[in-house]
Amino acid sequence: YARDIGVRWLYPLYFRWDEVQRDRSQARYDWSHPMKGGPSYDQQMADVPADMHIIGSLLNTDADAREPRPSYVPANVGPWVAFVKATVARYNGDGVNDMPGLRSPIKYWQVGSEPELGWNYHRLLEITYRAIKEADPQAQVVTCSGMCGPGLGDDIKDFCQPCYEDYIRPLSGPCFDVFDLHWYPNARADYKRFKAVYDYWRGVLDAKGFQQVPIWSTGIGTYSGTPKVKIFAHPGEPVYHSEEFQAADLLKQYVYYLALGVKKIFLAMGMKEAGGKDSDLPGNYFETTGLVFDGLNDHDRGAGVKKVGYYTYQMMTEKLEGSAWDRIERVPVGQPNVLVFKFRNLGTGRSVMVAWWDWFEETTDPQGQQRTMTLPCSGKAARLTTAVTDRAGRRTVTIVPASRGLMTVPVGEHPVFIEEQDQPDSLRPGPASK
């Protein structure tokens, strides 16, 4: 599935200390031991092809059981450091004590995931950073994920500032190469609130001396169906989201966050929906963010059936792969709630625009409604591909003519990709399907 839709980065593979080293009195590590509820670490790594990259996450699971005040700093630091070095060395691909059959070395290591405040995470980061770099000087260290989301408050600073004070401010020097954020919006224009989150973290990181550190988001979310747990819905907002709504919001989040400056983005919680009847929280938000049904939740079309979002993601990578990610342009159109972003392909020099109308800011029923805008066009026409397919993955394509360097483009309920055309035989007007 991942290869089919153009995924090149996978997140995460959690390396739990308690599973890899079950006897702390001995320096013995077992990466072939089956993980909780799944295959072993080696088995999972053997499945990763050479053209995909995976992020490893190192978890000090001892912190979960410590009383009375838990801490991420191990009571005995030496065994933790040895575990980190051994794990990094096994998967770094340098040919020395590597996992047999390793095809895609791990070069990015995250320290923890979403740590509690007040548990000395910054000390764990400092200790683990040095251990990782000693085991593999080329490895890149990723911070834990700053917990951000619309359910945490209206003032961005209220829930960002505590994370900064606890995770980053106490650091005595450079201890990470990538800063990570998680953001799980409610899919009703909440993606726009991420700008304030990004601006806050970019500002405090720069002020702390981390100007060159990129920001990633290893966890974004958008769902279909009706989650029953951990759903952040504003008063009066419908909780149910169709597959088509999920697909549109997926594209909006990726494009908007990339345009802000986020360097890598990962969809939570995996390709397939998961949990269902075997979950501790049946109907959880995170069980419905996948792009392939599991056959268990509401509005489910059957196990293994690809959602509309699957095909939208595939179209997104097809259209935007190879873009100059640091030169994404916001195109002004003068229409309220209409956004247009322009990408330029580094190889071909051609541009692709992504446009959408946040119709829910104006109406409860977008059927039959659209907004039109005038955009520049250097070709003779433009090819408009609706980003949301039908449920079989079929696309709707329309050709619009250009005149004197301008074109009139309609956008309705779903986002569209806009590609300039310079061949006369591309001027067939009207819709077509692919």
N, C-alpha and C positions, 0 to 999 in steps of 0.2 A: 504493500500500500504506500509506504513512504517513498519508495523509488518512483512509483507510478505518478505521484502528484508532485514530484520534484523536490522533496525534502533532502537536505544535505547535512543538517545538524540535528542531533538527537539529545534529549535531556530528560532525566538524568539517569545514571546508574548509581544507585546508593550503595556505597561500601560501608556496611555496618561493622563496627569494631567487634561487637559481641558475636557476630557470625563468622568473621574471618579468623579471629583468635579467641577460641573459647576457653583456653587455659592460659592465663596471663603469666604463670610461672615459667612458661617455656616460650621461646621465640619461634613458634611454629604457626604457620598461617595456611589456611585451607580455602582457596578460592574455588575449589571444585565441590564444596559442600553446598547442597541445594539451599537456595534462599527461601525465606518464608513465603510459602505459597507459589513458588516458581522455580525455574532452572537456576543453576549455579552462575556465579560471576563469569567464569571461563566460558560457559555455554552461551551466555548472552553476548559476550565479546566476540565469540567465534562467528556469530550471526551478522556482525557489523561489516559491511563490505568496505573495500579500500577507499571508495569515493564518498563515504559518509564519515562524519566526525561525531564523537560522543563526548559528553561532559561527565566526568566522574565527580561524585559528591561524597566527601569523607564525613562520616557521622560518628561522633563520640556518644554512643548510646548509653554509656555509664551515667551521663548527666540526668537521664530520665528517672533513675532510681535513687539518687542521692538525697539525703535528708540531714538536717531540717531545711537547709537552704541549698537548692541545687546549684551547680556550677558547671560550665562547660570545660573548665580547666581540670584535667585528670588529677586525682590525688597523687599519682606517681606519673610524672610527665614522660619519663624515659620509655616505658612500653608504648605509649601513644606515638611518640616520635618514631620509634622503630617500626610500628605498624604502618604509619604513613609512608615512610621511606620504602619499605618492602612492597607496598601496594603500587606506589608510583613507579618503582623500578620494574615491576612485572609487566606493566602496560605501557611503558614509554617508547617501546619500539627501537631501542638502541642496540639490540642484538645480544645484550648481556642479561641472562636470567629472565628473558621475556616469556610470556605465555606462549606455548606452542600453537602455531597456526594464527597468531595475531596478524590481522590485516590492516586494522585502523587503530594506530596508537592513540592513547589518550594524552592530549597536550593541554587540556584545560581541566583544572580541578577546583571544585567549589568546596569551601569550608563550611559545613553545616547547611541548613536549608532555610528554615524560618524560625530562628532562635527566640527564646523568651527574653524579655528585657530583664536586666539586673542579674544575669547569670555569667557575667565576665566573658561575653563572647569575644570582645576585642583581644583579650589575652590568648584565647584559643587561636584566633586568627594570626597573631604575631608568631606564636610557637609553630603553627602548622605551615605558615608561609616559608619560614626558614627551612623546615624539613623537606618540603616539596622542592624548593630550589636546590637543596643539596643533592637530592635524588635525581633531579632533572633540571639543569639550569635553563633549558629552553621552555619549560612548562610555564603556563600562565595560571595565576591564581585568581579565582572568582570569589567575591564576597558572598555571604549569605544574602537572602532576598529581603529587601526592605518591605515590610508588610504595608500595603496600601490598598484601599478599596472604598467604594462609595458607602459601605455600611459602617465605616469607621469615623464618620464625622464630616461636617460641611467645611470646616476650616482645614485646608491641606496641611498647614503647619502644625496643627494640633496633633496629627498622627505621624507626621514625618519627623518632627523635631525630636521626640523621644528616641526614635531609632538612631538618629544622628548622634545624639548625646551618648548613647549606650554603645553603639557599634564603631563609630568612626572618630569622634572627637578625642577619645583618650589615646589613640594610636600615637606612638612616639616617632614613627617614620613610615616609609612606604612598606605596606604589607599586603598589597593586592594589585592586580593588573587590570581587573574588570570589576565594575560595580553593577550589582544586579537589583532589579525591581520586579515585584509581582503586582499585577493590576487586574482585578476582576470586576469589570463594569456590569451595569444592568441592561445594557444594549439599547437604551433610549437616549442616545446622544451623550451617554456618560463617558464615552471614549474621549470626548473633548476635555474632560476634567484632568486627563492625564498630563496635559500641558503644564498645569500648575505643579503637579508632582515632579515632572521632568525638570522644570525650571528651578524648583526648590533644590533638588539634588545636584543639578549641574552647578548651581551657585555655591552651595556649601562645599562641594568637592573642590571646585576651583579655588575657593578661599583657603582651603586646607592645604593647597599645593598639589592637588591631583588633577591638574588641567588636562593632562594627556590620557587620563583613564577613561575609556569608553563606558557608556552605560548600555547594558543589555536588559531585556526583560525575558527571563526564562519561564515566566508563567503569565499568560493572558487568558481570558476566558470569554466564551460566548456560547450559549446553549440553545437547544431546541427542546420542545415539550414543556412540561410544567414541573420544574424542580420543587421539592417539598421542604428541603433543608438548605440553609445557607444561601438563601436567595435575597438579593438586595433590590427590592422594588419600592419605588417612591409611592406615596399615597395616590390612589387612583390609577396607577399604571398596571396594565395587564401583565400577569406573570407568564402566561403562555406565550411562547415564541414559536412560530412555524420554522420549518427547515429553511425556507427561503429567507426569513428574517435573520436567522443565524448566519446564513451564507453571506448576506449583505453586510452584517455587522463585522464578521470575520475580516472581510476585505477592508472595510473602513479602518479597523484597528491597525492592521498591518501598515497600510498606506500612511495614515495619520502619524503613527509613532515613528516610522522611518523618516518622514518629513521633519519631525521634531529633532531628530539626531540619534535616535536609538539605533544601535549597530546590529543587534541580532534579537530576534523575537521568536518565542516558542509557545505553541498552543498547549495549554493544560487540558486534559491530563493524559494525553496519549491519543493514538489513532482511533481506537475503538472505544465505544462507551464501555463502562466497567462497573462492577459492583453488583447492582441489582439485588436479587434475593439473598446473596451471600454477603452483602455489605452491612457494616455496623449502622449505617444511616441510609436505608433504602430511599431512593429518589433524590439523593444528594445532588446539588448543583454540578459537582465535578463528574458525576456519572453521565451527564447529558451534554458535555462539551466535546465529546469525540465526533469523528466524521464518518464513522461506520456504526450502524445499529448493533446492539447486542441481543435484541429480542425480548427485553425484560421491562423496559420503562413505558410510560404512556406515549401515545402517538408514535409507536415504534412500528416500522414496516417489515421487521423480521431480522433475525440474526444474520449478519454479514451483508446486509443491504447498505449500499453507499448512500449517504445523505447528499442533499444538494450542495452542502458546504464542501464536500469532498471534491466535486467538480469545479467549484469556484476557486478553491485553493490551487487545484491543478492549472486552471486558467491563469491565475495570478502569477505562478512561477513561469509559465510559458511566455506570458506577455512581458514580464518585468525582469527576468533573469538577465544579468549582464549590465544592469543599469549603473550609472554613476550615482551611488547611494549618497554621496556627500553633496550632490548638486540637484536635489529635488526642488522644483519650483512650485510655489503656490500661485495659481493663476487667478487674478481678480476677475470676477464676472458680474458684480453688482447685483446679484440676486440673493435675497435672504435665505439662509439655510441651504445654499448650494455651494459645494466645495469642489474645486478642480485642482489636481496636482499633475505636474508634468515630469516625466522620467525620460532620460536620454540614454540610449544604449551605447556603451563604450565601443563595441565592435562595429556596429553598423552606422552609428551616428544618427539613427532614426529616433524619433520621439514617440512616446506613448503617454496619453493623458488618461487619468482616472477621474471620473466625475460622478457625484451623487447629490441627491436632494434628501435632506432629513425631513421627510414629509410629516412625520409624527409631531414636529414642532408646529404644524399648521392645521392638520386634519386628522381625523380618526379613520378615514377611509380614502386611501390614495388611488383606488381603482379608477382608471380613466383620466386621472389628472397627471399633468406633467409641467415642468418648467423649461423654458427655452433660453438659450444663451448664445451669444456671438463670440466665437473663438478664432484666433489666428490659424491659418492653414497654408502651408507652403506648397502643398500638392494640389492636384486637381479635384480631389474628393477626400472623404474620410470614411473609414470603415468603423462602424459602431457595433461592438459586441456586448450584449447584455451580460453582466458578470454573473447573474443568477440564471442557471440553466433550468430546464424542466427536470422532472425527477428521474429521468433516464439519462441525464447528462447531455441532452441535445441543446445546442446553442442557438440563439437568435441573433442574426447579423443584419445590419442595415447600412446601405451606402448613402451618404449625404454629399451633395456637390459643394464645391467651393467656388467663390467668385471674388476676384480682386483681393486674394489673400485672406478671405474671411469665410466662415461657414456658420450656419445656424444649427445648433445641436439641441435636441430635446433630451430631457432626463426625467424619468418617471419614478415609479416605486423602487426600482433596483438600480444600483450603480452600473456604469458603462465604461468600457475601455474604448478609447478613441485613437485610431491609428491613421495617419495621413497616407494617401494613396497617390501615386504619380503615373499609373498606367491607365490608358483610355478604357481598356476592357474591364476596369474596376468600377465603371460608372453605372452599373446596373442599379436602378433605384429600387427602393422598397425592401421589405424584410426577406431574409433567407434563413434556412436552418442548417446546422452542421451536426 
